[in-house]
Amino acid sequence: MNNDKGAPGDVVVEATNLQRTYDVRRGLFRAPAHLRAVGDISFRLERGRTLAVVGESGCGKSTLARMVALIEKPTAGQLTLVGADAVNPPAERKRELRQAVQLVFQNPYGSLNPRKKISAVLEDPLAINTTMGKAERAAKAREMLARVGLRPEYANRYPHMFSGGQRQRIAIARALMLSPRLLVADEPVSALDVSIQAQVLNLLADLQAELGLAYLFISHDLGVVRHIAHDVLVMYLGHAVEQGPKGRIFARPLHPYTQALLASTPGLSSQRIVLKGELPSPLNPPAGCVFNTRCQHVQQRCREERPLLRALDERLVACHYAEKFLDGAPPVRADVPVLAVPMATNP
């Protein structure tokens, strides 16, 4: 494997106003509806850094991951990967870009072909994308197994002979076979036992330190995010509502939705905020702030004017009244009991 980590601060992926809209058919005689799964997401991810994308199911996390992994093409916006346009890449760089980003899937039981030995699972990317001979591919597969903490002789076994944690290690090994610059990890530990989660997260951290990898880490578990992330992007209904360094966001969240997410995670806050109401349909998002139908601090301005991401306290936040949370005096509706802003300890 190429161990050249490049210069510190090298930008691996940069997204600017990424959008993904789907046309949803509503019947023979009705015009299709437009579902905006991701709207105007921007971020920059450097080598050796982890950006965690968090939010409820249906917020657009996985759609964003598929765009960055080059599985889906953005409807609008710009995406740059290792210095090249990844939306409309030059023909001579398409193969390079495909190899530069790899995926680690959520379910280790479904992501490996049960009919193939582990050796074939690991060697297939090399057989398809490189000119390596059979012996060289086999040697690299065994080397990669050892790198992820498995015995090289496991290459001759089938996936059903391994535990969930071992299968996820194999999936990580497969993702690294082509020496990528970016790993997109979509809920990579949510299907594992808690004790095994810690082992896999530590493995990812060790590989990042050793190889200078960048991670786009998709998760709904803020306890996991606190362990592995450097920066956090909080999404709600396809939009970024808060974005910045993990330490700032965990110590004092400024968006009411981020506050509720942290309060719902055991061990991160002694307070609890219960979100009332259902997540609005992305086919018919609310006017104004996308969170106004569930926010306990909503004001009339929130229903009429959509807040844009703006810089505040060394992060970006999309809330008209974020300064009040920073000062410890959140605006509260008269008909809703006061709930304390959750304060998590510094990570």
N, C-alpha and C positions, 0 to 999 in steps of 0.2 A: 504494500500500500504506500501511496505517496504521503509522506509525513511532513511535507512542506506546509507550514501553517500560514505562510504569508505574513505581511506586516500587520501589527496590531491596528485595529480600527478599520481594516478592509471592509468595504460594504459588499455584502453577498447578495442581498435582495433589497430592492426599494420599490415601494408601491405608492402611487399618487392617484388619489380619487378613484380607486377601484370600485366598479359597480358590476353587479350581475343581476339581470332582470330576465324572468321567464314569462312566456306567454302561456296562459292557462285557459284551455278550452272550456266553455261553459254551456255547450249545446250547439245544435245545428244552426239555429237562427239567432244566436247571440254572439256579439263580438268577443274575442278573447280578452280575458282580464290580464293585467300586468302585475306580476308579483316581483317586487324588488327584494331579492334575498340579501344582497349586500349593497349598501349605498355609501359612496364617497369615503372609503377607508384608505388611509395613508399611514405608512410606517417605513422605517429603515432598520435593517437588521445587519449587524456586523459580525465578523468572524469571532467565534468564542463567546457569543452572546445568545441568550434564550429569550424570545418574546412569547409570553403566554397569552392566549386569546381565551377569554372566559365569558360565560353567560349561560342563560337557560337554554334548554333544547329548543331549536327553532329560531335561534337568534342570528344564524348565518355563519357560525364558526366553521362548520365543515365545508360550506360553499367557498369561503375564503381560502381554506386549506387546499381545496381542489384547484382553485385558480393559481395559487402559488406553486402547486405541484405540476402545473401545466396540463392538468386533466381537462379543465374547462377554460374556455376563453372568456375574458372579461367583456361585458357589454360596452363598457366605457372605462376610461382611465388608462394609466400607464403602469407597466410592470417591467422592472429591469432586474435581470439575474446575471450575476458575475460580469457585469458591465455591458451586457447585450440586451437588446429589446426582446422580451420574452412573449409579447403579445403577437407581434409579427416579426419573428426572428429571421435573420438572413439564412438562406438555405444551407450555407456551409457551416453554420453554428447550431443547427437544430439538434444534431446528435450530441454535441457537447453540452447543450443546455439540458437535455433529457437525462444525461448522466450526472449533472451537477446537483440535481435535486432528487431525493428519494423519499419514499413513504414508509412509515411504520404504522400499521393498522391497529384498530382497537382490539379485535378478537384474535388471539393467537391460535385459536382452534380452527378458525375459518380461513386464515390467511396463508396457510401452508397446504400444498397439494398432498392429500393423504396417500396417493398412489406412488409418490416419488420418494426416494431416499433423500436424506438431508444433503448428501453430496451433490445430487442433481439439482436440488432446490438452490443451493449456493452457487453452483457452477453455471447454471443457465444464463444469468446476466452476463457472465464473461464470454460464454459461447456465442451469444447474440451480438454483443457490442464490441468485442475485442478479437484480436487474432491469436490469442494464447493457445498453445497446444494443450492436449488432454492432461498430460502430467503436470504442467504448470498450473492449470486450473484446479486440479485436485490438491496440489500443494497449498495454493492460496486459500482454498476452502477450509482446509485443516488449520491453517494459520489463523483464519478468522474465527473459527470455533474457539481456539485457545484464547484469542483476544477478548471474547465475550464471556469467558469463564467456563467453557465446556471442553470436555476431553476430545481430542482430535479423532479418536476412534468412533465417536458418535456419528460421524459422517455416514456410516454404513447402516444406520437405523432409520426407521420410518417415524413420521410425526406422532403417531398414536402411542409411541413408546416413551413420550416425554410428558412432564408436567406442564401446567400453563406457564409458569415462570420460565422454564427451559425453552418452551416454544417461542416465547417472546424474545428471549436471547437469540434464538436462531433467526427470527424475523429481523432483529437488529443487525445481525451478521450479514444477512442477505442484502439489507439496505446499504451496507458499507462496502460491498464487493466492488463497486465501481468508483470508489474513492470520491464520494460526493462532497460538495461544499455545504449543502443545506439538507437537513432532515426535517421533514414535516411529520410530526407525531400526532396523530388524531386519537385522543383518549387512550394512550398506549398502555396504561396500567389500570384502567377502570374495571377490567374483567378479572383482575388478579386479587388474591388475598392481600390483606394489609401488610403482613410481614414480607410477602414477596414483592409488593409494590416498592418498598424501601430499597430492596436489593437492585431492582431494575432501574430505579431512579439514580442510585449511586453509580451503577454501571454507565448510564447516560452521561452523568457528570464527569466520570473518569475519562470517557471517550472524548468528550468535548475538550477537556483540558489537554489531552494527549494529541488530538488531531486538529484542534482549532475549528471544530464544527460549529455552524450556526443552527439553532433549533427554532422552528415555529411549533409551539407546543399548544395543542388544543385541549382544553379541559373544562369541566364544570366544577372540579374539586379544588377549592382555594387552598386547602391544606397541602395538596400536592404542588400547586403553583408556588406556594410560599417556599417550598423546599428547593425548587429547581430554577425558577425564573429570575431574570435580571430586570425585565420590563414587563408590564401588564397592559393589555388592551381589553377593556370591558365593552362587550357588545350587547345591544338590546334592539330587537326587531330590525336587524340589519345595519344599525348605525353604531358608531363608536360614541360612548357617553363619557368615558374617562380613559385616559391613556398616559402612562408615564412610568417612572422608576418604581419597582416593587416596594421599596422601603417607604416611599412617600404615600403610596396608595393604601398600604396595609396599616400604616401608623395613623392616618387621618383621611379616610375616604371623603371626597367632596360631593359626589353625586349620590342622591338618595338610593338609586338602584345598587350602586357599589356598596353602600352602607348595608342594605338589606342582604346582599350576597355574603358579606363578611359576617353579619350577625347570624346567618343561618348555618355557618360552618362551626361545628363543635371545636372549642379550644381557642378560637380566634377572638371571641368577644363574650363578655358576661351578659350583654344585652341581647334582646331578640326583637326583630321587626318582622311582622307577618304581612306579606303582600296580599292585599285583597283584590278580588276580581281576576278574570282570566286574561291571559296574554292576548292582545288584540290580533286579529287576523292580518297577516302581511298583505292580503289582497285589499284590505281596507284600513290602512293605518290611520291613527287619529291625527287630526290637525294639530299644529303647534308641536310641543315636545312629545316625542313618541312615548314617553313614560307617564304622561300626565293623567291617564286613566287609572293608574295604580299608585300614584305618588301621594303620600299623606301630607305633603307640604305644597300641593299644587295651588297656584294663584291664577287669576284670569289671564294674565300675560302668557302663562305656560300653555293655555289652551289655544291661544291665537298666534303666537310667534315661536317658531322653531329655533331653539338656541344652537349656535354654532360652537364648535370646539374652540376654546380660547385658552391662552396660557395663564395659569394661576398656580402659585406655590410649587413651581418646578414640575408641573404636569399639565396636560390638556384636559379640560372638562367642559361638557356641554350642559350647563345648568345656569339659568338666569340669576339664581340666588346663591351660587356657590360660596361667595364671600361670607355669607352669614354662617355657613357651616365652619368655615375657617376660623371665624371669631367665636364659635361656640354658641351662637344664638340663631338657630335655624328658624326660618319662617314657618309657622304652623297654622293650619286651618282651624278655625274656631270650633268646628264640629268634630274634630279628631283629637283624641288624647295625646298629650305630649309624650314622645318616645325619645330617649336619649340617643345621641349619635354614638354608634358603637366605636369604641377605641381599642384597637388591637395593639398588643405590645410590639415594639420594634422587632423586625425579623433579624 
